[in-house]
Amino acid sequence: MCYTTSSFIAICISLLKGVTVRPVNKLAYALLAIFLGGLGIHHFYAGKTGMGILFLLFSWTCIPSLVGFIQGIVALTKKEDVDGNILV
C-alpha cells in the first residue's frame, strides 16, 4: 500500500490520540454506510465494533440512519490510495 504524506500524518496523530485508524475499501464502506448505516454495518466493517453496537442500539431512533448516510457521502468524497482504500 502506498499512502500520501497527509495520510501518514493522520495515522501518526490518531495513534497519539489512541484512535484506531484502518484502511478500508472506499466503495464498500460508502455503500454499507449509505444503505445499511442505520444498523452500523459500516462500523463493523471498519473494525469499530463499539460504534457499530452503539448504532445498532439506537437504530430505532432513525438518527443512525441519517448519520450513516452522511458518513457514506463523506467517504465518497475522500481521496483513496493506490489500492482504492481510505482511512476511517
C-alpha positions in Angstrom: 0.0 0.0 0.0 1.2 3.5 -0.7 0.0 6.4 1.5 0.4 10.1 0.9 2.2 12.3 3.4 -1.1 13.6 4.7 -2.4 10.0 5.3 0.8 9.2 7.2 0.4 12.3 9.3 -3.2 11.4 10.0 -2.2 7.9 11.1 0.5 9.3 13.4 -1.9 11.8 15.0 -4.6 9.2 15.6 -2.0 6.8 17.2 -1.1 9.6 19.6 -4.7 10.2 20.4 -5.3 6.5 20.9 -7.8 6.3 18.0 -7.6 3.3 15.7 -7.3 4.1 12.0 -7.8 1.3 9.5 -7.7 1.4 5.7 -10.9 0.0 4.2 -12.2 -0.2 0.6 -13.8 3.2 -0.2 -16.7 1.9 -2.3 -17.6 -1.0 0.0 -17.5 1.3 3.1 -19.5 4.1 1.4 -22.2 1.7 0.1 -22.5 0.0 3.5 -22.8 3.4 5.2 -25.5 4.7 2.8 -27.7 1.6 2.6 -27.1 -0.1 6.0 -25.7 2.7 8.0 -28.7 2.8 10.3 -27.6 -0.6 11.7 -23.9 0.4 12.0 -22.7 -2.3 9.5 -20.1 0.1 8.1 -18.6 0.5 11.5 -18.4 -3.3 12.0 -16.7 -3.5 8.5 -14.1 -0.9 9.6 -13.3 -2.7 12.8 -15.0 -0.3 15.1 -17.2 -2.7 16.9 -18.1 -0.3 19.8 -19.6 2.3 17.4 -21.3 -0.5 15.5 -23.1 -1.7 18.6 -24.0 1.9 19.5 -25.6 2.4 16.1 -27.4 -0.9 16.4 -28.8 0.0 19.9 -30.1 3.4 18.7 -31.3 2.2 15.3 -34.9 2.5 16.4 -34.5 6.4 16.6 -33.5 6.7 12.9 -30.7 9.0 13.9 -28.0 6.5 13.0 -29.6 6.2 9.5 -29.1 9.9 8.9 -25.6 9.8 10.4 -24.7 6.7 8.3 -25.9 8.4 5.1 -23.8 11.4 5.8 -20.8 9.3 6.6 -21.2 7.4 3.4 -21.3 10.7 1.4 -18.2 11.9 3.2 -16.4 8.6 2.5 -17.2 9.1 -1.2 -15.5 12.5 -1.2 -12.3 11.2 0.4 -9.3 10.5 -1.7 -8.3 6.9 -1.9 -4.8 5.4 -2.1 -3.5 3.3 -5.0 -5.4 0.3 -3.8 -8.7 2.1 -3.6 -8.6 2.3 0.2 -9.5 5.2 2.6 -8.6 5.7 6.2 -11.5 5.6 8.7 
